[in-house]
Amino acid sequence: MSSRGVTLAEVIGDLERNHPGIGARVLDDTGKLRRFVNVYVNDDDVRFEGGLDAPTPDGAGVSIIPAVAGG
């Protein structure tokens, strides 16, 4: 599957158009990345690369990984 966008926000928007409901799993009610969802562009954690404004150059891999906790 390939999604398009210059920024992570655009990629998530494209995913939402093609797979309705995925945006709500990644973004909270205010439109920010959910606290317990880790997102990487290639190997870079987007929290340190501009968040939703993180660039997603052609060929970049975007990984969306739910945090897992427990004891």
PDB file of N, CA, C and O in Angstrom:
ATOM      1  N   MET A   1       0.848  -1.165   0.000  1.00  0.00           N
ATOM      2  CA  MET A   1       0.000   0.000   0.000  1.00  0.00           C
ATOM      3  C   MET A   1       0.894   1.228   0.000  1.00  0.00           C
ATOM      4  O   MET A   1       1.898   1.276   0.711  1.00  0.00           O
ATOM      5  N   SER A   2       0.535   2.195  -0.781  1.00  0.00           N
ATOM      6  CA  SER A   2       1.304   3.419  -0.883  1.00  0.00           C
ATOM      7  C   SER A   2       0.384   4.610  -0.660  1.00  0.00           C
ATOM      8  O   SER A   2      -0.646   4.743  -1.321  1.00  0.00           O
ATOM      9  N   SER A   3       0.761   5.472   0.276  1.00  0.00           N
ATOM     10  CA  SER A   3       0.007   6.702   0.524  1.00  0.00           C
ATOM     11  C   SER A   3       0.878   7.865   0.112  1.00  0.00           C
ATOM     12  O   SER A   3       2.106   7.772   0.109  1.00  0.00           O
ATOM     13  N   ARG A   4       0.236   8.950  -0.233  1.00  0.00           N
ATOM     14  CA  ARG A   4       0.970  10.097  -0.740  1.00  0.00           C
ATOM     15  C   ARG A   4       0.816  11.295   0.189  1.00  0.00           C
ATOM     16  O   ARG A   4      -0.212  11.481   0.841  1.00  0.00           O
ATOM     17  N   GLY A   5       1.881  12.104   0.227  1.00  0.00           N
ATOM     18  CA  GLY A   5       1.855  13.338   0.991  1.00  0.00           C
ATOM     19  C   GLY A   5       3.254  13.856   1.214  1.00  0.00           C
ATOM     20  O   GLY A   5       4.213  13.087   1.284  1.00  0.00           O
ATOM     21  N   VAL A   6       3.365  15.152   1.323  1.00  0.00           N
ATOM     22  CA  VAL A   6       4.652  15.796   1.565  1.00  0.00           C
ATOM     23  C   VAL A   6       4.981  15.780   3.049  1.00  0.00           C
ATOM     24  O   VAL A   6       6.150  15.761   3.434  1.00  0.00           O
ATOM     25  N   THR A   7       3.940  15.787   3.882  1.00  0.00           N
ATOM     26  CA  THR A   7       4.116  15.745   5.334  1.00  0.00           C
ATOM     27  C   THR A   7       3.353  14.551   5.898  1.00  0.00           C
ATOM     28  O   THR A   7       2.521  13.951   5.218  1.00  0.00           O
ATOM     29  N   LEU A   8       3.645  14.222   7.132  1.00  0.00           N
ATOM     30  CA  LEU A   8       2.947  13.128   7.796  1.00  0.00           C
ATOM     31  C   LEU A   8       1.445  13.401   7.851  1.00  0.00           C
ATOM     32  O   LEU A   8       0.648  12.481   7.669  1.00  0.00           O
ATOM     33  N   ALA A   9       1.048  14.648   8.100  1.00  0.00           N
ATOM     34  CA  ALA A   9      -0.380  14.991   8.140  1.00  0.00           C
ATOM     35  C   ALA A   9      -1.058  14.662   6.811  1.00  0.00           C
ATOM     36  O   ALA A   9      -2.180  14.157   6.798  1.00  0.00           O
ATOM     37  N   GLU A  10      -0.389  14.943   5.700  1.00  0.00           N
ATOM     38  CA  GLU A  10      -0.957  14.645   4.386  1.00  0.00           C
ATOM     39  C   GLU A  10      -1.039  13.137   4.148  1.00  0.00           C
ATOM     40  O   GLU A  10      -2.000  12.656   3.547  1.00  0.00           O
ATOM     41  N   VAL A  11      -0.049  12.402   4.610  1.00  0.00           N
ATOM     42  CA  VAL A  11      -0.081  10.940   4.473  1.00  0.00           C
ATOM     43  C   VAL A  11      -1.248  10.369   5.275  1.00  0.00           C
ATOM     44  O   VAL A  11      -1.976   9.508   4.782  1.00  0.00           O
ATOM     45  N   ILE A  12      -1.431  10.845   6.510  1.00  0.00           N
ATOM     46  CA  ILE A  12      -2.544  10.364   7.328  1.00  0.00           C
ATOM     47  C   ILE A  12      -3.870  10.740   6.682  1.00  0.00           C
ATOM     48  O   ILE A  12      -4.807   9.942   6.701  1.00  0.00           O
ATOM     49  N   GLY A  13      -3.970  11.936   6.111  1.00  0.00           N
ATOM     50  CA  GLY A  13      -5.183  12.341   5.403  1.00  0.00           C
ATOM     51  C   GLY A  13      -5.474  11.434   4.224  1.00  0.00           C
ATOM     52  O   GLY A  13      -6.628  11.077   3.987  1.00  0.00           O
ATOM     53  N   ASP A  14      -4.442  11.055   3.481  1.00  0.00           N
ATOM     54  CA  ASP A  14      -4.606  10.143   2.352  1.00  0.00           C
ATOM     55  C   ASP A  14      -5.040   8.764   2.836  1.00  0.00           C
ATOM     56  O   ASP A  14      -5.908   8.135   2.231  1.00  0.00           O
ATOM     57  N   LEU A  15      -4.440   8.297   3.921  1.00  0.00           N
ATOM     58  CA  LEU A  15      -4.864   7.014   4.494  1.00  0.00           C
ATOM     59  C   LEU A  15      -6.329   7.060   4.898  1.00  0.00           C
ATOM     60  O   LEU A  15      -7.075   6.112   4.651  1.00  0.00           O
ATOM     61  N   GLU A  16      -6.745   8.162   5.522  1.00  0.00           N
ATOM     62  CA  GLU A  16      -8.139   8.301   5.967  1.00  0.00           C
ATOM     63  C   GLU A  16      -9.090   8.276   4.781  1.00  0.00           C
ATOM     64  O   GLU A  16     -10.156   7.666   4.867  1.00  0.00           O
ATOM     65  N   ARG A  17      -8.739   8.916   3.692  1.00  0.00           N
ATOM     66  CA  ARG A  17      -9.603   8.903   2.499  1.00  0.00           C
ATOM     67  C   ARG A  17      -9.745   7.494   1.932  1.00  0.00           C
ATOM     68  O   ARG A  17     -10.815   7.118   1.453  1.00  0.00           O
ATOM     69  N   ASN A  18      -8.672   6.721   1.986  1.00  0.00           N
ATOM     70  CA  ASN A  18      -8.681   5.380   1.421  1.00  0.00           C
ATOM     71  C   ASN A  18      -9.121   4.298   2.404  1.00  0.00           C
ATOM     72  O   ASN A  18      -9.559   3.222   1.995  1.00  0.00           O
ATOM     73  N   HIS A  19      -9.003   4.585   3.692  1.00  0.00           N
ATOM     74  CA  HIS A  19      -9.350   3.626   4.747  1.00  0.00           C
ATOM     75  C   HIS A  19     -10.037   4.382   5.881  1.00  0.00           C
ATOM     76  O   HIS A  19      -9.431   4.613   6.928  1.00  0.00           O
ATOM     77  N   PRO A  20     -11.306   4.772   5.680  1.00  0.00           N
ATOM     78  CA  PRO A  20     -12.007   5.578   6.686  1.00  0.00           C
ATOM     79  C   PRO A  20     -11.932   4.964   8.089  1.00  0.00           C
ATOM     80  O   PRO A  20     -12.148   3.768   8.282  1.00  0.00           O
ATOM     81  N   GLY A  21     -11.620   5.821   9.048  1.00  0.00           N
ATOM     82  CA  GLY A  21     -11.538   5.412  10.446  1.00  0.00           C
ATOM     83  C   GLY A  21     -10.121   5.291  10.967  1.00  0.00           C
ATOM     84  O   GLY A  21      -9.903   5.304  12.178  1.00  0.00           O
ATOM     85  N   ILE A  22      -9.153   5.173  10.065  1.00  0.00           N
ATOM     86  CA  ILE A  22      -7.779   5.022  10.533  1.00  0.00           C
ATOM     87  C   ILE A  22      -7.277   6.306  11.194  1.00  0.00           C
ATOM     88  O   ILE A  22      -6.481   6.252  12.131  1.00  0.00           O
ATOM     89  N   GLY A  23      -7.738   7.453  10.709  1.00  0.00           N
ATOM     90  CA  GLY A  23      -7.317   8.723  11.292  1.00  0.00           C
ATOM     91  C   GLY A  23      -7.681   8.825  12.758  1.00  0.00           C
ATOM     92  O   GLY A  23      -6.895   9.337  13.556  1.00  0.00           O
ATOM     93  N   ALA A  24      -8.862   8.345  13.127  1.00  0.00           N
ATOM     94  CA  ALA A  24      -9.310   8.401  14.521  1.00  0.00           C
ATOM     95  C   ALA A  24      -8.478   7.489  15.421  1.00  0.00           C
ATOM     96  O   ALA A  24      -8.421   7.696  16.633  1.00  0.00           O
ATOM     97  N   ARG A  25      -7.851   6.507  14.845  1.00  0.00           N
ATOM     98  CA  ARG A  25      -7.002   5.612  15.638  1.00  0.00           C
ATOM     99  C   ARG A  25      -5.614   6.203  15.863  1.00  0.00           C
ATOM    100  O   ARG A  25      -4.919   5.834  16.810  1.00  0.00           O
ATOM    101  N   VAL A  26      -5.216   7.123  14.985  1.00  0.00           N
ATOM    102  CA  VAL A  26      -3.884   7.720  15.070  1.00  0.00           C
ATOM    103  C   VAL A  26      -3.936   9.114  15.697  1.00  0.00           C
ATOM    104  O   VAL A  26      -3.011   9.515  16.404  1.00  0.00           O
ATOM    105  N   LEU A  27      -5.014   9.848  15.436  1.00  0.00           N
ATOM    106  CA  LEU A  27      -5.156  11.221  15.926  1.00  0.00           C
ATOM    107  C   LEU A  27      -6.216  11.305  17.005  1.00  0.00           C
ATOM    108  O   LEU A  27      -7.207  10.576  16.972  1.00  0.00           O
ATOM    109  N   ASP A  28      -6.001  12.210  17.977  1.00  0.00           N
ATOM    110  CA  ASP A  28      -7.012  12.409  19.014  1.00  0.00           C
ATOM    111  C   ASP A  28      -8.080  13.392  18.534  1.00  0.00           C
ATOM    112  O   ASP A  28      -8.067  13.812  17.377  1.00  0.00           O
ATOM    113  N   ASP A  29      -8.999  13.755  19.419  1.00  0.00           N
ATOM    114  CA  ASP A  29     -10.115  14.639  19.053  1.00  0.00           C
ATOM    115  C   ASP A  29      -9.665  16.044  18.662  1.00  0.00           C
ATOM    116  O   ASP A  29     -10.409  16.770  18.004  1.00  0.00           O
ATOM    117  N   THR A  30      -8.453  16.433  19.061  1.00  0.00           N
ATOM    118  CA  THR A  30      -7.953  17.762  18.706  1.00  0.00           C
ATOM    119  C   THR A  30      -7.110  17.734  17.434  1.00  0.00           C
ATOM    120  O   THR A  30      -6.615  18.772  16.994  1.00  0.00           O
ATOM    121  N   GLY A  31      -6.943  16.540  16.838  1.00  0.00           N
ATOM    122  CA  GLY A  31      -6.165  16.430  15.607  1.00  0.00           C
ATOM    123  C   GLY A  31      -4.684  16.213  15.822  1.00  0.00           C
ATOM    124  O   GLY A  31      -3.906  16.265  14.869  1.00  0.00           O
ATOM    125  N   LYS A  32      -4.275  15.968  17.071  1.00  0.00           N
ATOM    126  CA  LYS A  32      -2.863  15.697  17.370  1.00  0.00           C
ATOM    127  C   LYS A  32      -2.635  14.191  17.416  1.00  0.00           C
ATOM    128  O   LYS A  32      -3.573  13.416  17.603  1.00  0.00           O
ATOM    129  N   LEU A  33      -1.387  13.787  17.243  1.00  0.00           N
ATOM    130  CA  LEU A  33      -1.055  12.371  17.353  1.00  0.00           C
ATOM    131  C   LEU A  33      -1.427  11.859  18.739  1.00  0.00           C
ATOM    132  O   LEU A  33      -1.156  12.510  19.749  1.00  0.00           O
ATOM    133  N   ARG A  34      -2.047  10.695  18.773  1.00  0.00           N
ATOM    134  CA  ARG A  34      -2.401  10.101  20.061  1.00  0.00           C
ATOM    135  C   ARG A  34      -1.138   9.824  20.872  1.00  0.00           C
ATOM    136  O   ARG A  34      -0.084   9.497  20.326  1.00  0.00           O
ATOM    137  N   ARG A  35      -1.272   9.961  22.170  1.00  0.00           N
ATOM    138  CA  ARG A  35      -0.135   9.825  23.078  1.00  0.00           C
ATOM    139  C   ARG A  35       0.487   8.432  23.027  1.00  0.00           C
ATOM    140  O   ARG A  35       1.706   8.293  23.118  1.00  0.00           O
ATOM    141  N   PHE A  36      -0.342   7.407  22.881  1.00  0.00           N
ATOM    142  CA  PHE A  36       0.170   6.039  22.943  1.00  0.00           C
ATOM    143  C   PHE A  36       0.295   5.386  21.569  1.00  0.00           C
ATOM    144  O   PHE A  36       0.204   4.165  21.437  1.00  0.00           O
ATOM    145  N   VAL A  37       0.504   6.213  20.557  1.00  0.00           N
ATOM    146  CA  VAL A  37       0.786   5.714  19.210  1.00  0.00           C
ATOM    147  C   VAL A  37       2.140   6.284  18.807  1.00  0.00           C
ATOM    148  O   VAL A  37       2.345   7.498  18.813  1.00  0.00           O
ATOM    149  N   ASN A  38       3.050   5.398  18.462  1.00  0.00           N
ATOM    150  CA  ASN A  38       4.383   5.817  18.020  1.00  0.00           C
ATOM    151  C   ASN A  38       4.404   5.825  16.502  1.00  0.00           C
ATOM    152  O   ASN A  38       3.984   4.862  15.862  1.00  0.00           O
ATOM    153  N   VAL A  39       4.893   6.915  15.931  1.00  0.00           N
ATOM    154  CA  VAL A  39       4.941   7.047  14.478  1.00  0.00           C
ATOM    155  C   VAL A  39       6.372   7.376  14.072  1.00  0.00           C
ATOM    156  O   VAL A  39       7.027   8.241  14.654  1.00  0.00           O
ATOM    157  N   TYR A  40       6.829   6.659  13.059  1.00  0.00           N
ATOM    158  CA  TYR A  40       8.189   6.840  12.551  1.00  0.00           C
ATOM    159  C   TYR A  40       8.140   7.089  11.049  1.00  0.00           C
ATOM    160  O   TYR A  40       7.357   6.465  10.334  1.00  0.00           O
ATOM    161  N   VAL A  41       8.973   7.996  10.581  1.00  0.00           N
ATOM    162  CA  VAL A  41       9.222   8.164   9.153  1.00  0.00           C
ATOM    163  C   VAL A  41      10.630   7.620   8.956  1.00  0.00           C
ATOM    164  O   VAL A  41      11.609   8.156   9.475  1.00  0.00           O
ATOM    165  N   ASN A  42      10.698   6.536   8.187  1.00  0.00           N
ATOM    166  CA  ASN A  42      11.919   5.728   8.124  1.00  0.00           C
ATOM    167  C   ASN A  42      12.223   5.302   9.555  1.00  0.00           C
ATOM    168  O   ASN A  42      11.374   4.660  10.174  1.00  0.00           O
ATOM    169  N   ASP A  43      13.353   5.615  10.096  1.00  0.00           N
ATOM    170  CA  ASP A  43      13.666   5.207  11.476  1.00  0.00           C
ATOM    171  C   ASP A  43      13.565   6.370  12.461  1.00  0.00           C
ATOM    172  O   ASP A  43      13.973   6.239  13.615  1.00  0.00           O
ATOM    173  N   ASP A  44      13.022   7.514  12.015  1.00  0.00           N
ATOM    174  CA  ASP A  44      12.984   8.714  12.854  1.00  0.00           C
ATOM    175  C   ASP A  44      11.640   8.872  13.538  1.00  0.00           C
ATOM    176  O   ASP A  44      10.598   8.888  12.883  1.00  0.00           O
ATOM    177  N   ASP A  45      11.668   8.988  14.869  1.00  0.00           N
ATOM    178  CA  ASP A  45      10.460   9.213  15.664  1.00  0.00           C
ATOM    179  C   ASP A  45       9.952  10.618  15.350  1.00  0.00           C
ATOM    180  O   ASP A  45      10.674  11.594  15.550  1.00  0.00           O
ATOM    181  N   VAL A  46       8.722  10.727  14.864  1.00  0.00           N
ATOM    182  CA  VAL A  46       8.205  12.029  14.430  1.00  0.00           C
ATOM    183  C   VAL A  46       8.048  13.013  15.587  1.00  0.00           C
ATOM    184  O   VAL A  46       7.947  14.218  15.353  1.00  0.00           O
ATOM    185  N   ARG A  47       8.025  12.532  16.819  1.00  0.00           N
ATOM    186  CA  ARG A  47       7.953  13.461  17.956  1.00  0.00           C
ATOM    187  C   ARG A  47       9.158  14.391  17.976  1.00  0.00           C
ATOM    188  O   ARG A  47       9.088  15.499  18.507  1.00  0.00           O
ATOM    189  N   PHE A  48      10.269  13.931  17.391  1.00  0.00           N
ATOM    190  CA  PHE A  48      11.502  14.727  17.358  1.00  0.00           C
ATOM    191  C   PHE A  48      11.793  15.276  15.965  1.00  0.00           C
ATOM    192  O   PHE A  48      12.841  15.882  15.738  1.00  0.00           O
ATOM    193  N   GLU A  49      10.862  15.063  15.031  1.00  0.00           N
ATOM    194  CA  GLU A  49      11.074  15.473  13.637  1.00  0.00           C
ATOM    195  C   GLU A  49       9.957  16.373  13.107  1.00  0.00           C
ATOM    196  O   GLU A  49       9.771  16.477  11.894  1.00  0.00           O
ATOM    197  N   GLY A  50       9.214  17.021  14.002  1.00  0.00           N
ATOM    198  CA  GLY A  50       8.183  17.952  13.564  1.00  0.00           C
ATOM    199  C   GLY A  50       6.762  17.452  13.701  1.00  0.00           C
ATOM    200  O   GLY A  50       5.831  18.124  13.256  1.00  0.00           O
ATOM    201  N   GLY A  51       6.571  16.296  14.303  1.00  0.00           N
ATOM    202  CA  GLY A  51       5.210  15.783  14.499  1.00  0.00           C
ATOM    203  C   GLY A  51       4.486  15.601  13.177  1.00  0.00           C
ATOM    204  O   GLY A  51       5.023  14.996  12.249  1.00  0.00           O
ATOM    205  N   LEU A  52       3.282  16.116  13.091  1.00  0.00           N
ATOM    206  CA  LEU A  52       2.488  15.985  11.867  1.00  0.00           C
ATOM    207  C   LEU A  52       3.098  16.742  10.702  1.00  0.00           C
ATOM    208  O   LEU A  52       2.753  16.483   9.549  1.00  0.00           O
ATOM    209  N   ASP A  53       4.006  17.683  10.986  1.00  0.00           N
ATOM    210  CA  ASP A  53       4.690  18.427   9.933  1.00  0.00           C
ATOM    211  C   ASP A  53       5.959  17.724   9.459  1.00  0.00           C
ATOM    212  O   ASP A  53       6.664  18.247   8.596  1.00  0.00           O
ATOM    213  N   ALA A  54       6.260  16.546  10.009  1.00  0.00           N
ATOM    214  CA  ALA A  54       7.463  15.813   9.604  1.00  0.00           C
ATOM    215  C   ALA A  54       7.409  15.537   8.103  1.00  0.00           C
ATOM    216  O   ALA A  54       6.382  15.095   7.589  1.00  0.00           O
ATOM    217  N   PRO A  55       8.498  15.792   7.410  1.00  0.00           N
ATOM    218  CA  PRO A  55       8.509  15.531   5.965  1.00  0.00           C
ATOM    219  C   PRO A  55       8.471  14.031   5.664  1.00  0.00           C
ATOM    220  O   PRO A  55       9.042  13.217   6.390  1.00  0.00           O
ATOM    221  N   THR A  56       7.790  13.698   4.588  1.00  0.00           N
ATOM    222  CA  THR A  56       7.716  12.307   4.124  1.00  0.00           C
ATOM    223  C   THR A  56       8.160  12.279   2.659  1.00  0.00           C
ATOM    224  O   THR A  56       7.326  12.256   1.754  1.00  0.00           O
ATOM    225  N   PRO A  57       9.472  12.281   2.433  1.00  0.00           N
ATOM    226  CA  PRO A  57       9.978  12.310   1.058  1.00  0.00           C
ATOM    227  C   PRO A  57       9.570  11.053   0.288  1.00  0.00           C
ATOM    228  O   PRO A  57       9.243  10.026   0.882  1.00  0.00           O
ATOM    229  N   ASP A  58       9.595  11.150  -1.030  1.00  0.00           N
ATOM    230  CA  ASP A  58       9.278   9.996  -1.873  1.00  0.00           C
ATOM    231  C   ASP A  58      10.096   8.793  -1.426  1.00  0.00           C
ATOM    232  O   ASP A  58      11.303   8.897  -1.211  1.00  0.00           O
ATOM    233  N   GLY A  59       9.439   7.666  -1.288  1.00  0.00           N
ATOM    234  CA  GLY A  59      10.111   6.435  -0.914  1.00  0.00           C
ATOM    235  C   GLY A  59      10.266   6.229   0.575  1.00  0.00           C
ATOM    236  O   GLY A  59      10.743   5.176   0.997  1.00  0.00           O
ATOM    237  N   ALA A  60       9.877   7.211   1.396  1.00  0.00           N
ATOM    238  CA  ALA A  60       9.997   7.066   2.844  1.00  0.00           C
ATOM    239  C   ALA A  60       8.997   6.042   3.347  1.00  0.00           C
ATOM    240  O   ALA A  60       7.887   5.930   2.826  1.00  0.00           O
ATOM    241  N   GLY A  61       9.396   5.307   4.350  1.00  0.00           N
ATOM    242  CA  GLY A  61       8.491   4.374   5.017  1.00  0.00           C
ATOM    243  C   GLY A  61       7.897   5.028   6.240  1.00  0.00           C
ATOM    244  O   GLY A  61       8.612   5.674   7.006  1.00  0.00           O
ATOM    245  N   VAL A  62       6.597   4.874   6.437  1.00  0.00           N
ATOM    246  CA  VAL A  62       5.924   5.406   7.628  1.00  0.00           C
ATOM    247  C   VAL A  62       5.423   4.220   8.427  1.00  0.00           C
ATOM    248  O   VAL A  62       4.668   3.392   7.919  1.00  0.00           O
ATOM    249  N   SER A  63       5.849   4.142   9.691  1.00  0.00           N
ATOM    250  CA  SER A  63       5.419   3.075  10.580  1.00  0.00           C
ATOM    251  C   SER A  63       4.555   3.671  11.674  1.00  0.00           C
ATOM    252  O   SER A  63       4.937   4.644  12.324  1.00  0.00           O
ATOM    253  N   ILE A  64       3.379   3.074  11.871  1.00  0.00           N
ATOM    254  CA  ILE A  64       2.460   3.484  12.929  1.00  0.00           C
ATOM    255  C   ILE A  64       2.359   2.301  13.881  1.00  0.00           C
ATOM    256  O   ILE A  64       1.852   1.238  13.523  1.00  0.00           O
ATOM    257  N   ILE A  65       2.855   2.506  15.115  1.00  0.00           N
ATOM    258  CA  ILE A  65       2.967   1.402  16.055  1.00  0.00           C
ATOM    259  C   ILE A  65       2.282   1.768  17.366  1.00  0.00           C
ATOM    260  O   ILE A  65       2.701   2.711  18.038  1.00  0.00           O
ATOM    261  N   PRO A  66       1.229   1.032  17.742  1.00  0.00           N
ATOM    262  CA  PRO A  66       0.589   1.298  19.028  1.00  0.00           C
ATOM    263  C   PRO A  66       1.542   0.892  20.156  1.00  0.00           C
ATOM    264  O   PRO A  66       2.191  -0.152  20.084  1.00  0.00           O
ATOM    265  N   ALA A  67       1.619   1.719  21.188  1.00  0.00           N
ATOM    266  CA  ALA A  67       2.444   1.404  22.337  1.00  0.00           C
ATOM    267  C   ALA A  67       1.809   0.239  23.100  1.00  0.00           C
ATOM    268  O   ALA A  67       0.586   0.141  23.197  1.00  0.00           O
ATOM    269  N   VAL A  68       2.633  -0.618  23.625  1.00  0.00           N
ATOM    270  CA  VAL A  68       2.165  -1.764  24.378  1.00  0.00           C
ATOM    271  C   VAL A  68       2.727  -1.653  25.785  1.00  0.00           C
ATOM    272  O   VAL A  68       3.923  -1.425  25.968  1.00  0.00           O
ATOM    273  N   ALA A  69       1.865  -1.813  26.775  1.00  0.00           N
ATOM    274  CA  ALA A  69       2.291  -1.746  28.163  1.00  0.00           C
ATOM    275  C   ALA A  69       1.604  -2.859  28.936  1.00  0.00           C
ATOM    276  O   ALA A  69       0.609  -3.427  28.486  1.00  0.00           O
ATOM    277  N   GLY A  70       2.118  -3.141  30.030  1.00  0.00           N
ATOM    278  CA  GLY A  70       1.514  -4.181  30.861  1.00  0.00           C
ATOM    279  C   GLY A  70       2.513  -4.663  31.889  1.00  0.00           C
ATOM    280  O   GLY A  70       3.666  -4.234  31.930  1.00  0.00           O
ATOM    281  N   GLY A  71       2.046  -5.537  32.688  1.00  0.00           N
ATOM    282  CA  GLY A  71       2.956  -6.019  33.723  1.00  0.00           C
ATOM    283  C   GLY A  71       2.669  -7.426  34.072  1.00  0.00           C
ATOM    284  O   GLY A  71       3.340  -7.999  34.929  1.00  0.00           O
TER     285      GLY A  71
END
